Amino acid sequence: MEYCCSCCCGSTFTALSPDARKERWRRVFRTIEDRTRIPWIGGARQANAGVVAAPMVFWALQTVCGAIAWAPWVLLWLAVVAAHLIWLQLMCLSLPWRTDYFISWTACSIGGLYYVYVEQVLPTQHVSTVLLGHVLLVMVIAAYISAILHRPLSLRPIDVTADGTIVDIAIAGTDRCYPCKVCGYYITRRDHHCVWINQCIGVHNHRSFLAFVLGLPFLCVAYAIMVLRFSAASSGTSVMQRLVYLWHEQQLPALEAGVLYALGCGIFAAALSLGQICSISAGMTTHEIKRASRKGTSRSPHPHTCNRCYTNWMTWWCECKSSSGTVRIDSTMSCTTKERS
């Protein structure tokens, strides 16, 4: 802990070079992962730091946020939640570093909102509404788990030159196999590295990921509508009257705060799904679009781009279907990025 504090708060930290600063942050994360222990029979055992930390942080922020229903206070802590997730995501992508923190946070978010729904909203709903809501929930969760568990059929570690440059290669006769510095492997039809599933989006899990980001906004909106209708009915007013009352009183109870949190998640997922739809329609991956943009050729015809949107979607679907990956959890895709020279 002393080392972590010295790395984060030391007077020389800001004077370090970017590479040295990143190395210090890696040491901080390594130390936290190495020192995370849980009590067990026969002695404490090492635990996954990301899996353990997310529920603790989620519970602490939920408790602080719900302590006072004053709207500015609640909005402040909701902003803290968003800021810490954005910061950690940028850190994981820049160091690079892999962690299950975001998967655990997603599980806590779904579980926490579902608990509120079952405890308060569910008893007042019609059976058909409950069934439709649960069908959508199961579909979204199934797509998310599938995107997490499906791994590439083959994993080849990236090649790094003496000066630290990552080598691009062609695998199996395709030039759409790109290296990921976070995973440490070449990924076929790599779209981007997603910290929310702790691996790359590629030909092996792209369909599952797209189904997840397409379904999540509908799930969040459905949750918001059901909770707001319940809240309005409990107060004997309409939804609009309830919102106007909370606005004038500057109040944001825990129930409505959960609605705001869910809508924020839905907006984030909707933005992701829109980007995915645009890139697939163009016949390119997000990684290819960024590479073309850096080279100043974003407007030039791409070798994998067809002028017809339907053809691009069919090509994408067939490639994903023929290389759907395999479900496995092994040491080659562990939570922490392996050391590379």
BATI-583620 format. One record per residue (C-alpha): residue number from 1; x, y, z. Coordinates in Angstrom, 3 decimals, always signed. Layout:
<nodes>
NODE num       xx       yy       zz
NODE NUM        X        Y        Z
...
</nodes>
This chain:
<nodes>
NODE num       xx       yy       zz
NODE   1   +0.000   +0.000   +0.000
NODE   2   +2.867   +2.371   +0.787
NODE   3   +4.286   +1.706   -2.663
NODE   4   +0.930   +2.418   -4.293
NODE   5   +0.664   +5.729   -2.428
NODE   6   +4.212   +6.710   -3.343
NODE   7   +3.540   +5.939   -7.008
NODE   8   +0.304   +7.927   -7.114
NODE   9   +1.210  +10.825   -4.840
NODE  10   +4.991  +11.050   -5.047
NODE  11   +6.499  +14.425   -5.909
NODE  12   +8.530  +12.938   -8.761
NODE  13   +5.546  +11.221  -10.417
NODE  14   +4.539  +14.219  -12.525
NODE  15   +8.142  +14.710  -13.699
NODE  16   +8.397  +11.212  -15.171
NODE  17   +8.307  +10.472  -18.875
NODE  18   +5.069   +8.972  -20.266
NODE  19   +6.619   +5.487  -20.508
NODE  20   +7.960   +5.658  -16.959
NODE  21   +4.603   +6.911  -15.693
NODE  22   +2.833   +4.016  -17.374
NODE  23   +5.285   +1.559  -15.851
NODE  24   +4.593   +2.956  -12.398
NODE  25   +0.868   +2.545  -12.902
NODE  26   +1.464   -1.053  -14.025
NODE  27   +3.363   -1.664  -10.807
NODE  28   +0.499   -0.148   -8.819
NODE  29   -2.038   -2.441  -10.486
NODE  30   +0.265   -5.449  -10.160
NODE  31   +0.718   -4.737   -6.464
NODE  32   -3.037   -4.435   -5.915
NODE  33   -3.701   -7.703   -7.754
NODE  34   -0.910   -9.479   -5.891
NODE  35   -2.038   -8.255   -2.448
NODE  36   -5.762   -8.934   -2.897
NODE  37   -6.575  -11.820   -0.555
NODE  38   -9.744  -13.354   +0.861
NODE  39   -9.946  -15.274   +4.163
NODE  40  -10.055  -19.024   +3.646
NODE  41   -9.677  -22.233   +5.590
NODE  42   -5.980  -22.898   +5.941
NODE  43   -4.974  -19.338   +5.116
NODE  44   -5.885  -16.424   +2.883
NODE  45   -6.009  -17.028   -0.850
NODE  46   -5.350  -14.690   -3.731
NODE  47   -8.497  -13.332   -5.376
NODE  48   -9.258  -11.592   -8.652
NODE  49   -8.828   -7.930   -7.749
NODE  50  -11.227   -6.668  -10.400
NODE  51  -14.006   -9.059   -9.414
NODE  52  -13.615   -8.182   -5.732
NODE  53  -13.198   -4.422   -6.116
NODE  54  -16.206   -3.702   -8.357
NODE  55  -18.920   -4.849   -5.887
NODE  56  -17.233   -2.937   -3.055
NODE  57  -16.999   +0.296   -5.058
NODE  58  -20.522   -0.159   -6.422
NODE  59  -21.967   -0.699   -2.938
NODE  60  -20.050   +2.271   -1.484
NODE  61  -21.162   +4.652   -4.250
NODE  62  -24.743   +3.355   -4.043
NODE  63  -24.785   +3.933   -0.294
NODE  64  -23.340   +7.445   -0.523
NODE  65  -25.605   +8.332   -3.443
NODE  66  -28.708   +7.132   -1.611
NODE  67  -27.859   +8.770   +1.701
NODE  68  -29.446  +12.066   +0.683
NODE  69  -32.140  +12.554   -1.965
NODE  70  -30.968  +16.095   -2.773
NODE  71  -30.622  +16.156   -6.560
NODE  72  -27.241  +17.980   -6.817
NODE  73  -25.726  +15.509   -4.340
NODE  74  -27.009  +12.479   -6.253
NODE  75  -25.940  +13.922   -9.619
NODE  76  -22.470  +14.603   -8.219
NODE  77  -21.965  +10.972   -7.263
NODE  78  -23.432   +9.698  -10.510
NODE  79  -20.824  +11.868  -12.237
NODE  80  -18.154  +10.311  -10.001
NODE  81  -19.315   +6.867  -11.127
NODE  82  -19.016   +7.836  -14.792
NODE  83  -15.662   +9.583  -14.285
NODE  84  -14.012   +6.656  -12.516
NODE  85  -15.190   +4.216  -15.194
NODE  86  -13.915   +6.452  -17.998
NODE  87  -10.576   +6.965  -16.240
NODE  88  -10.069   +3.257  -15.612
NODE  89  -11.025   +2.401  -19.188
NODE  90   -8.490   +4.876  -20.580
NODE  91   -5.834   +3.525  -18.210
NODE  92   -6.456   -0.079  -19.262
NODE  93   -6.197   +0.819  -22.945
NODE  94   -3.111   +3.027  -22.628
NODE  95   -0.930   +0.986  -20.243
NODE  96   -2.080   -1.659  -21.517
NODE  97   -3.772   -3.656  -18.747
NODE  98   -6.510   -6.285  -18.556
NODE  99   -8.985   -6.575  -15.698
NODE 100  -12.350   -8.161  -14.924
NODE 101  -13.433   -4.998  -13.078
NODE 102  -15.811   -3.897  -15.852
NODE 103  -17.436   -7.329  -16.185
NODE 104  -17.980   -7.398  -12.435
NODE 105  -19.338   -3.819  -12.514
NODE 106  -21.808   -4.751  -15.262
NODE 107  -22.988   -7.740  -13.232
NODE 108  -23.436   -5.531  -10.156
NODE 109  -25.369   -2.939  -12.167
NODE 110  -27.753   -5.487  -13.657
NODE 111  -28.155   -7.268  -10.340
NODE 112  -28.711   -4.060   -8.362
NODE 113  -31.324   -2.643  -10.721
NODE 114  -33.042   -6.015  -11.006
NODE 115  -33.255   -6.296   -7.201
NODE 116  -35.030   -2.930   -7.010
NODE 117  -37.373   -4.003   -9.799
NODE 118  -38.285   -7.319   -8.143
NODE 119  -38.707   -5.778   -4.711
NODE 120  -40.910   -2.814   -5.658
NODE 121  -42.106   -2.808   -9.277
NODE 122  -42.710   -6.477  -10.106
NODE 123  -45.690   -7.067   -7.723
NODE 124  -47.683   -4.282   -9.423
NODE 125  -47.171   -5.399  -13.039
NODE 126  -49.258   -7.481  -15.411
NODE 127  -48.047  -10.980  -16.246
NODE 128  -47.513  -10.179  -19.939
NODE 129  -45.334   -7.171  -19.089
NODE 130  -43.263   -9.259  -16.701
NODE 131  -42.745  -11.992  -19.301
NODE 132  -41.742   -9.577  -22.062
NODE 133  -39.344   -7.772  -19.758
NODE 134  -37.695  -10.996  -18.635
NODE 135  -37.384  -12.294  -22.205
NODE 136  -35.518   -9.116  -23.157
NODE 137  -33.368   -9.366  -20.029
NODE 138  -32.415  -12.990  -20.711
NODE 139  -31.555  -12.202  -24.342
NODE 140  -29.286   -9.310  -23.349
NODE 141  -27.532  -11.306  -20.616
NODE 142  -27.082  -14.308  -22.929
NODE 143  -25.533  -12.120  -25.634
NODE 144  -23.194  -10.500  -23.083
NODE 145  -22.034  -13.833  -21.660
NODE 146  -21.538  -15.210  -25.165
NODE 147  -19.385  -12.211  -26.129
NODE 148  -17.258  -12.779  -23.017
NODE 149  -16.799  -16.533  -23.317
NODE 150  -16.245  -16.920  -27.060
NODE 151  -12.512  -16.851  -27.724
NODE 152  -10.629  -16.897  -31.036
NODE 153  -10.117  -20.319  -32.604
NODE 154   -6.366  -19.740  -32.660
NODE 155   -4.191  -17.392  -30.653
NODE 156   -0.823  -16.180  -31.880
NODE 157   +1.196  -13.814  -29.677
NODE 158   +2.093  -10.524  -31.306
NODE 159   +5.589  -10.043  -32.730
NODE 160   +7.526   -7.079  -31.346
NODE 161  +10.706   -5.701  -32.915
NODE 162  +13.765   -4.631  -30.958
NODE 163  +12.595   -1.016  -30.868
NODE 164   +9.183   -2.032  -29.446
NODE 165   +7.205   -1.783  -32.703
NODE 166   +4.342   -4.262  -33.094
NODE 167   +4.569   -6.210  -36.351
NODE 168   +1.465   -6.520  -38.570
NODE 169   +1.119   -9.926  -40.183
NODE 170   -1.264  -11.851  -42.412
NODE 171   -2.730  -15.062  -41.045
NODE 172   -4.517  -17.729  -43.057
NODE 173   -4.281  -15.699  -46.237
NODE 174   -6.097  -12.649  -44.923
NODE 175   -4.817   -9.164  -44.233
NODE 176   -7.658   -8.473  -41.777
NODE 177   -5.785   -9.960  -38.819
NODE 178   -4.586   -7.146  -36.586
NODE 179   -2.529   -7.084  -33.374
NODE 180   -3.950   -5.972  -30.036
NODE 181   -1.448   -4.559  -27.580
NODE 182   -3.852   -5.121  -24.680
NODE 183   -4.595   -8.801  -25.359
NODE 184   -1.130   -9.475  -26.735
NODE 185   -2.453  -11.491  -29.703
NODE 186   -3.392  -11.156  -33.356
NODE 187   -7.180  -11.041  -33.734
NODE 188   -8.917  -11.880  -37.020
NODE 189  -11.169   -9.028  -38.220
NODE 190  -10.353   -7.093  -35.068
NODE 191  -12.818   -4.280  -34.421
NODE 192  -11.564   -2.906  -31.095
NODE 193  -10.551   -4.000  -27.604
NODE 194  -13.556   -3.783  -25.294
NODE 195  -12.762   -3.516  -21.590
NODE 196  -16.407   -4.342  -20.780
NODE 197  -15.871   -7.936  -21.915
NODE 198  -12.107   -7.977  -21.204
NODE 199  -11.084   -9.051  -24.690
NODE 200  -11.113   -7.947  -28.313
NODE 201  -14.157   -7.756  -30.530
NODE 202  -13.376   -9.834  -33.579
NODE 203  -14.789  -12.414  -35.935
NODE 204  -15.206  -14.840  -33.013
NODE 205  -17.658  -12.758  -30.934
NODE 206  -18.747   -9.768  -33.032
NODE 207  -22.310  -11.038  -33.507
NODE 208  -22.812  -11.567  -29.778
NODE 209  -21.379   -8.140  -28.970
NODE 210  -23.613   -6.440  -31.528
NODE 211  -26.677   -8.238  -30.135
NODE 212  -25.742   -7.044  -26.639
NODE 213  -25.260   -3.365  -27.515
NODE 214  -28.422   -3.390  -29.624
NODE 215  -30.563   -4.972  -26.915
NODE 216  -29.238   -3.064  -23.911
NODE 217  -30.748   +0.343  -24.867
NODE 218  -34.200   -1.240  -25.219
NODE 219  -33.779   -2.967  -21.852
NODE 220  -32.730   +0.282  -20.153
NODE 221  -35.623   +2.245  -21.661
NODE 222  -38.087   -0.479  -20.670
NODE 223  -36.733   -0.424  -17.116
NODE 224  -37.004   +3.370  -16.950
NODE 225  -40.609   +3.355  -18.185
NODE 226  -41.699   +0.651  -15.744
NODE 227  -40.042   +2.302  -12.747
NODE 228  -41.322   +5.793  -13.588
NODE 229  -44.858   +4.512  -14.032
NODE 230  -44.637   +2.732  -10.678
NODE 231  -43.240   +5.836   -8.974
NODE 232  -45.991   +8.026  -10.424
NODE 233  -48.713   +5.556   -9.467
NODE 234  -47.354   +5.350   -5.907
NODE 235  -47.600   +9.135   -5.537
NODE 236  -51.026   +9.307   -7.192
NODE 237  -49.868  +11.464  -10.121
NODE 238  -48.886  +11.064  -13.748
NODE 239  -45.302  +10.492  -14.846
NODE 240  -44.945  +14.080  -16.077
NODE 241  -46.389  +15.518  -12.861
NODE 242  -44.025  +13.363  -10.825
NODE 243  -40.994  +14.559  -12.795
NODE 244  -42.070  +18.196  -12.528
NODE 245  -42.515  +17.818   -8.772
NODE 246  -39.025  +16.311   -8.345
NODE 247  -37.557  +19.091  -10.504
NODE 248  -39.092  +21.879   -8.410
NODE 249  -38.209  +20.189   -5.110
NODE 250  -34.677  +19.350   -6.320
NODE 251  -35.179  +15.800   -5.140
NODE 252  -33.838  +12.625   -6.743
NODE 253  -34.806   +9.551   -4.685
NODE 254  -32.965   +6.270   -5.107
NODE 255  -35.661   +4.862   -7.392
NODE 256  -35.411   +7.752   -9.857
NODE 257  -31.619   +7.831   -9.518
NODE 258  -31.602   +4.222  -10.726
NODE 259  -33.661   +5.304  -13.727
NODE 260  -31.118   +8.016  -14.558
NODE 261  -28.274   +5.526  -14.201
NODE 262  -30.038   +3.022  -16.477
NODE 263  -30.724   +5.682  -19.117
NODE 264  -27.064   +6.711  -19.038
NODE 265  -26.036   +3.101  -19.674
NODE 266  -28.599   +2.868  -22.464
NODE 267  -27.304   +6.012  -24.168
NODE 268  -23.737   +4.690  -23.983
NODE 269  -24.782   +1.348  -25.497
NODE 270  -26.855   +3.097  -28.181
NODE 271  -23.810   +5.133  -29.219
NODE 272  -21.745   +1.937  -29.444
NODE 273  -24.414   +0.182  -31.503
NODE 274  -24.680   +3.141  -33.886
NODE 275  -20.920   +3.075  -34.450
NODE 276  -21.029   -0.679  -35.043
NODE 277  -23.877   -0.383  -37.551
NODE 278  -22.057   +2.342  -39.478
NODE 279  -18.758   +0.439  -39.638
NODE 280  -20.370   -2.855  -40.697
NODE 281  -22.463   -1.062  -43.305
NODE 282  -19.258   +0.454  -44.689
NODE 283  -17.613   -2.969  -44.838
NODE 284  -14.869   -1.967  -42.395
NODE 285  -14.008   -2.532  -38.771
NODE 286  -13.474   +0.263  -36.245
NODE 287   -9.769   -0.580  -36.251
NODE 288   -9.579   -0.297  -40.045
NODE 289  -11.406   +3.026  -40.022
NODE 290   -8.931   +4.429  -37.485
NODE 291   -5.943   +3.143  -39.455
NODE 292   -7.274   +4.680  -42.663
NODE 293   -7.965   +7.961  -40.871
NODE 294   -4.417   +8.132  -39.493
NODE 295   -3.033   +7.559  -42.988
NODE 296   -5.290  +10.243  -44.412
NODE 297   -7.133   +7.770  -46.643
NODE 298  -10.491   +7.648  -44.842
NODE 299  -12.284   +8.797  -48.000
NODE 300  -10.442   +6.464  -50.347
NODE 301  -11.990   +3.137  -51.401
NODE 302  -11.022   +0.380  -48.975
NODE 303  -10.179   -3.083  -50.356
NODE 304  -12.772   -4.656  -48.035
NODE 305  -15.490   -2.101  -48.768
NODE 306  -18.370   -2.708  -51.141
NODE 307  -20.669   +0.006  -52.414
NODE 308  -23.716   -1.980  -51.352
NODE 309  -24.667   -2.011  -47.665
NODE 310  -26.473   -5.354  -47.944
NODE 311  -23.382   -7.049  -49.394
NODE 312  -21.216   -5.717  -46.577
NODE 313  -23.621   -7.043  -43.947
NODE 314  -23.815  -10.463  -45.602
NODE 315  -20.028  -10.638  -45.841
NODE 316  -19.715   -9.735  -42.171
NODE 317  -22.339  -12.292  -41.158
NODE 318  -20.775  -15.110  -43.176
NODE 319  -17.269  -14.389  -41.856
NODE 320  -18.544  -14.395  -38.259
NODE 321  -20.547  -17.573  -38.868
NODE 322  -17.611  -19.457  -40.366
NODE 323  -15.242  -18.382  -37.569
NODE 324  -17.533  -18.153  -34.550
NODE 325  -14.763  -19.040  -32.139
NODE 326  -14.850  -21.440  -29.222
NODE 327  -16.012  -21.150  -25.636
NODE 328  -13.046  -21.541  -23.348
NODE 329  -11.387  -19.872  -20.397
NODE 330   -7.701  -20.605  -20.210
NODE 331   -4.401  -19.104  -19.162
NODE 332   -3.743  -17.645  -22.612
NODE 333   -6.479  -15.078  -22.058
NODE 334   -5.864  -14.324  -18.386
NODE 335   -7.017  -11.160  -16.678
NODE 336   -3.643   -9.513  -16.632
NODE 337   -1.711   -8.618  -19.749
NODE 338   +1.346  -10.792  -19.855
NODE 339   +4.732   -9.203  -19.711
NODE 340   +6.169   -8.349  -23.094
NODE 341   +9.599   -7.018  -23.819
</nodes>
